[in-house]
Amino acid sequence: MEKKYWSVQRLAVFGVMSALVFTSSWMQIPIGDVSRVHLGNGFCALTGLLFGPWVGGFASGVGSMLFDFTNPMYIAESWITFLTKFAIGFLAGLISWGGLKQKAAAVHTLGRDIAGAVVGVLAYVALYMGKSFIVMYYIERQTLGAVQVQMLTKLASSMVNAVAGAIVAVLLAKALRPALHRAGLFAREM
């Protein structure tokens, strides 16, 4: 009998990781009116590293989208947040797990975890910067000079988020995998 991918255990892990992504997005330091440094991206990458591309992507997207629902300033773009944060967890999991399927023989090396986390958070930075430029320049019709100043601030805080997120994700993944394995909550056991 073939086991369903979205088992009760996997759905529970999805819910917990979505909640962790949501909560970690609140741990922030505002940078003026245009940006913030937070741990949400690190937990998006962590979810992918621990539970693979699909759980990682969906939990990252949903947790971040729910965070957007708590602030009227972000709610209109919550669907974009879902897609861009999905990319972090999905890519981190894809690289760490070595493909789209949870492979019983998947070996999680430090190098794969670092590559997955770095690719995930940098892909987000690229998507976020692209979206920000389109919104500010083409939709809001700000002058190019004003957009460039804001983009520099956003890029600086996004890179701090990326570096901190990758480090947090890799360290926590290494620390949590043995306990998850013993508890039977490791992705290939669910």
C-alpha positions as CSV (number, residue, x, y, z in Angstrom):
1,M,0.0,0.0,0.0
2,E,1.4,3.3,-1.1
3,K,1.7,5.9,1.7
4,K,0.1,9.4,1.0
5,Y,2.6,12.2,0.8
6,W,0.5,14.6,3.0
7,S,0.1,12.3,6.0
8,V,-1.2,13.5,9.3
9,Q,2.4,13.7,10.6
10,R,3.6,15.7,7.6
11,L,0.6,18.0,7.9
12,A,1.4,18.5,11.6
13,V,5.0,19.3,10.7
14,F,3.8,21.7,8.0
15,G,1.6,23.5,10.6
16,V,4.4,23.8,13.2
17,M,7.0,25.0,10.7
18,S,4.5,27.5,9.2
19,A,4.0,28.8,12.7
20,L,7.8,29.0,13.3
21,V,8.2,31.0,10.1
22,F,5.3,33.3,11.1
23,T,6.7,33.8,14.6
24,S,10.3,34.3,13.5
25,S,9.2,37.0,11.0
26,W,8.1,39.0,14.1
27,M,11.7,38.9,15.5
28,Q,12.8,42.0,13.6
29,I,14.7,45.3,13.6
30,P,13.2,48.0,11.4
31,I,15.5,49.8,9.0
32,G,13.8,53.2,8.5
33,D,10.5,53.0,6.7
34,V,11.6,50.8,3.8
35,S,13.0,47.6,5.3
36,R,13.7,45.4,8.3
37,V,16.1,42.7,9.4
38,H,14.4,39.5,10.7
39,L,14.9,35.8,11.1
40,G,11.9,34.6,9.0
41,N,14.1,33.8,6.0
42,G,16.3,31.6,8.1
43,F,13.4,29.6,9.2
44,C,12.1,29.3,5.7
45,A,15.5,27.8,4.7
46,L,15.6,25.6,7.8
47,T,12.2,24.1,6.9
48,G,13.4,23.1,3.5
49,L,16.6,21.7,4.8
50,L,14.8,19.5,7.4
51,F,11.7,18.5,5.5
52,G,12.4,18.7,1.8
53,P,11.3,21.0,-1.0
54,W,7.5,20.6,-0.8
55,V,7.0,20.9,2.9
56,G,9.7,23.5,3.0
57,G,8.2,25.6,0.2
58,F,4.6,25.4,1.4
59,A,5.3,26.0,5.1
60,S,7.6,28.9,4.2
61,G,5.0,30.5,1.9
62,V,2.1,30.0,4.2
63,G,3.9,31.2,7.4
64,S,5.2,34.3,5.6
65,M,1.8,35.0,4.0
66,L,0.1,34.8,7.3
67,F,2.6,37.3,8.7
68,D,1.6,39.7,5.9
69,F,-2.1,39.3,6.9
70,T,-1.3,40.9,10.3
71,N,-0.2,44.2,8.7
72,P,-2.4,46.2,6.4
73,M,0.7,47.6,4.6
74,Y,1.7,44.0,3.4
75,I,-1.7,42.3,2.9
76,A,-2.2,43.3,-0.8
77,E,1.1,41.7,-1.7
78,S,0.7,38.6,0.5
79,W,0.3,36.3,-2.6
80,I,3.7,37.6,-3.9
81,T,5.2,36.9,-0.4
82,F,3.8,33.4,-0.6
83,L,5.6,32.8,-3.9
84,T,8.9,34.4,-3.0
85,K,9.2,32.8,0.4
86,F,8.1,29.4,-1.1
87,A,11.2,29.8,-3.3
88,I,13.5,29.9,-0.2
89,G,12.2,26.7,1.4
90,F,11.7,24.9,-1.9
91,L,15.2,25.6,-3.2
92,A,16.9,24.9,0.1
93,G,15.1,21.5,0.3
94,L,15.7,20.7,-3.3
95,I,19.4,21.1,-3.0
96,S,19.8,19.6,0.4
97,W,17.6,16.6,-0.4
98,G,19.1,16.2,-3.9
99,G,15.8,16.3,-5.8
100,L,12.0,16.6,-5.6
101,K,11.4,13.3,-4.0
102,Q,12.3,12.4,-0.4
103,K,15.0,9.8,-1.1
104,A,15.7,7.1,1.5
105,A,19.3,7.3,0.6
106,A,19.5,11.1,0.7
107,V,22.7,12.1,2.5
108,H,22.6,15.5,4.1
109,T,26.1,16.9,4.0
110,L,27.2,20.3,5.4
111,G,28.1,21.4,1.8
112,R,24.6,20.6,0.5
113,D,22.9,22.3,3.4
114,I,25.1,25.4,3.0
115,A,24.4,25.4,-0.8
116,G,20.7,24.9,-0.3
117,A,20.4,27.6,2.3
118,V,22.5,30.1,0.3
119,V,20.7,29.5,-3.0
120,G,17.3,29.7,-1.3
121,V,17.9,33.0,0.5
122,L,19.8,34.6,-2.5
123,A,16.9,33.6,-4.8
124,Y,14.6,35.4,-2.5
125,V,16.8,38.5,-2.5
126,A,16.7,38.6,-6.3
127,L,12.9,38.1,-6.4
128,Y,12.3,40.6,-3.7
129,M,14.5,43.2,-5.3
130,G,12.9,42.7,-8.6
131,K,9.4,43.0,-7.2
132,S,10.4,46.1,-5.2
133,F,11.8,47.8,-8.3
134,I,8.7,47.0,-10.4
135,V,6.3,48.3,-7.6
136,M,8.2,51.5,-6.8
137,Y,9.2,52.5,-10.4
138,Y,6.4,51.2,-12.6
139,I,3.4,51.1,-10.3
140,E,4.1,53.9,-7.8
141,R,5.8,56.0,-10.4
142,Q,8.6,57.1,-8.1
143,T,11.6,58.8,-9.7
144,L,14.6,56.6,-10.5
145,G,16.8,58.4,-8.0
146,A,14.3,57.8,-5.2
147,V,13.9,54.2,-6.2
148,Q,17.7,53.7,-6.3
149,V,18.1,55.0,-2.7
150,Q,15.4,52.8,-1.4
151,M,16.7,49.8,-3.3
152,L,20.2,50.2,-1.7
153,T,18.6,50.2,1.8
154,K,16.5,47.1,0.9
155,L,19.5,45.3,-0.6
156,A,21.6,46.0,2.4
157,S,19.0,44.7,4.9
158,S,18.1,41.8,2.5
159,M,21.8,40.7,2.4
160,V,22.0,40.8,6.2
161,N,18.8,38.7,6.3
162,A,20.3,36.3,3.8
163,V,23.6,35.8,5.6
164,A,22.0,35.5,9.0
165,G,19.2,33.3,7.6
166,A,21.7,30.9,5.9
167,I,23.8,30.6,9.1
168,V,20.8,30.1,11.4
169,A,19.3,27.5,9.0
170,V,22.5,25.4,8.6
171,L,23.3,25.4,12.3
172,L,19.8,24.6,13.4
173,A,19.5,21.9,10.8
174,K,22.7,20.2,12.0
175,A,21.5,20.4,15.6
176,L,17.9,19.3,15.0
177,R,18.3,16.4,12.6
178,P,19.5,13.8,15.1
179,A,16.5,14.6,17.5
180,L,14.0,14.6,14.6
181,H,15.4,11.3,13.4
182,R,15.1,9.7,16.9
183,A,11.5,11.1,17.2
184,G,10.6,9.6,13.8
185,L,9.8,13.1,12.4
186,F,12.5,13.2,9.9
187,A,11.0,13.7,6.4
188,R,11.9,10.3,4.9
189,E,10.3,8.6,7.9
190,M,7.0,10.4,7.8
